Amino acid sequence: MLNGMLLVNKPSGMTSHDVVQVIRRKLTLRRIGHTGTLDPMAEGLLILLIGPATSFQQMFQAHDKTYEALLQCGTQTDTGDALGAPIRAAAVPPLDRGRVAEVLTSLQGRLTQTPPSYSAVKIHGRPAYWWARRHEPVTLAPRVVQLFEVSLVDCASTTITFRVHCSSGTYVRTLGETIAGRLGTVGHLTRLERLRVGAWRLEDAKPLRWIAEASAEAVAREVRPLPAGQRQGVG
């Protein structure tokens, strides 16, 4: 029986569950789960646990993560990303590179975030997005996250590309809105890519297209054993 982890480069436009279903069909194995949801718009590293390794799911969810995001300033959406409907517009002040970098650096450290209404946080046994889609507002409790580093990658007239190394539980969509707010405007993410989870990097992941086209045997060879420290972490 297969037992271990599979690193997948998730494309934009699919849910994390969609990816799991592709791997289940490929390996004809039901016991597969992901270690942390990526939004449908998001792409990048998704770690899947195969077979008995699924018992370690919670431990993987606690790892720190690194993302790169593209923030479109001037429009806010109800989901915080490009898949949502516009709900607010505002003028965009001149995005001076030095000022933007200063704002990003000022966010490093502990930050209180309220999860977005379109998120997988469970409320009364249902994910928050289930309630939001039915226009039934619910109260989401704020949480404290840690931003180890927030750095500027690029800056244009209305867009900001930034990279963030953060603790588990950080919502980069919400962070994007915070960045826009501190710059005197509103914004939403138009691209989000997860580059790293703990010690695992996107460069080591197999594209989902490769997995879909490869043989089951080839995919099975990409299943790697859990690190010894991870295996010993659950008693």
N, C-alpha and C positions, 0 to 999 in steps of 0.2 A: 504493500500500500504506500502511495506517495505521502510524504510527511515533510513539510518544510515551507519555504517562502518563495514567492515568485514576484519579481520586480517588473511592473508593467508601466509603459509610457502611455497614459490615458490620453486619447484625443479629446478636443473640445466637442461638445454637442451630445455627449453620452453621460448618463448617470454612472456612479460607481457600481450600482447594482447591475446595470447593463454589462459592464466589463466582467463582473463576476459570472454572469450568465454565459458569456462567450467562453470563458475558461471552463465552466462546468460542462458545456456541450463538447468542447474540444477534448477534455480529459475523461469524459463520461463519469464524472465524480461529483457528488452532491455537496460533500463537506468542504466548502470553500467560502472564505469570507474576506472582506477587506479590513484594513486596520485604521481607517479614517476617511470619512467621506470627502470627495472632491466635488464641488458644484458642477452641474452640467456644462457651464461655460468654461470651467477650469480645465487645464491640461497638466500633464506632467506625471511625476512619480506617484504610483499607487501600489502599495505593498499588499499582496494577497497571501493569506495563510491557507495551506493545503492540508487536508486530512486532520490528524490529531493536533497539528500545530495551531488549529483554530482556537484551542484552549488558551492561547497566549495573547488573544486579541487586545485585551485591555492594557497589557503592558506596552504593546507597540503604540497604542494611542497616546501614551504619555510622553513620547519622544518630542524633542524640539524640532522645528521645521524651518526651512528657508523657501521663500517665494519671490518671484519677480512679477510685478503687476504694472499695468498701464492704466493710468487714471485720466479719464476725460473730464475736464472741468467745464462748468457752465450748465450742466443738466444733472438733476438727481432723479433716480428711478426708484420704484417701490421695492425692488429686490436688491438694489445696490450694485447691479451689474447691467450689462447690455441686453440681457434677456427680459428685463422688466419694462414697465410702462413709465414714461416720464411723469413726474409729479411736481417738479419745481425747476425753474430756470433762474439763472442769475448771471450778471456780468462777470467776466473773468478779468481780474486786474493783471497788469504786466507780470509775467512769471519770471522774475529775475532769478537766475540760477543760484546765486549766493543766498538769496532769501529763502528759496525753496529748500536748499540743502540745510539751512539753519533750522527751518521748521521740522524737517525730517529728524534731524539730530535731537531736537528738543523733545521728541516723543519717546526716545529711548528710556527704558526703565519700566517701572510698574505703571500699568494703565488700566483704568476701569472701563469696560465695554459692556454695552447691552447688546446681546445677540440680535441679528436682524429678524424681522417677522417671518421672512422666507428663509428659515433655517431648519435643521433637523433636530433641534432641541425639543425634547418631549415635554408636552404640557397636557395633563390629564390623559396620559397614555397615547397621545397623538403628537406627531411632529408639528412644530409651529407652522410650517408651510401649509399643512392640512387645514388649519384654522384660517390662515390668511387667504387661501384660495376661496374659502367660503365666506369671506368678509366678516369673520367673527373674531374681533380683536382679543388677544390674550396678553397678560402681563408677563414679560420675560425678565427674570432677575439679572441684574448686573453681575459681572464677574471680573475678577482682577487677573490680568494676563501680564506676561513679561516680554518686553521688546528688547532683545539683546543688542540688535543693531538695525537701524533704518538708514539706508543710504540712497543717494540719487544716482541713477544710471543715465538718464537723459531728460531733457526739458525742452519743450517747444512752446508755441504761442498759447495753446490751450490744453496740452497734454503733459503728463509727468510719468516717467518710467522710474519705478523705485524697487529696491530689493529690501526684504525684511527677514531677519532671523528672529524667530519668536517662539514662545512656549506653546505647548498644546492648548487648544481651546481658543486661539486667537482668530478673529474673523477679519480677514484682509479687506473684505468689502466695507466693513464698518471702519476700518483704519483709513481706507481711501476717503470716506466721507469726512472723517476727522481732519485729514490733511487738507482737503478742499476748504473746510470750514475755517481752519486756522489761516488760510490764505485769503479769506474774505469772499469765498464763492461756494458753490456746491459742485458735486461731481459723482461719477460712478465708474466702476472698473469696466474696461472693454477687453482686457486680457488678463489672465491669471495663470501662472505656471508654477507648479511645485517642483523645486530643484533638489530638495534633500529632505529626508526624514531620518533623524538620528545620524547614524554613520553611513546610511545608504543614499546613493546619489542617482540622479536621473540618468547620467551617462551609462550606468550599469543596467538600466532597464531595457526590456525588449518592447518595441512598438507593438501596439495592439494589432496593427495590420499584419505584421510578421507572424504573430501568434495565430491569427485567423487563417493564414495561408500555409503555415508549417504543419508537419505531421504531429500527431499526438505524442509520438516518441520523442521528437525534437523538442517539443514544449516541456515534456516531462524531464528532459535532461537539464532544463533551465531552473528546475526547482532545487533550491539550495537548502542545506540544513540550517536550522536555527543556530545562532551563535551560542556557545556553551553558557555564557553568562545569562542569556535570555532563557535558556531551558531550565536553568537552576533557580530562576527568579520566582517561580510559582511553587508553593508547597502543597 
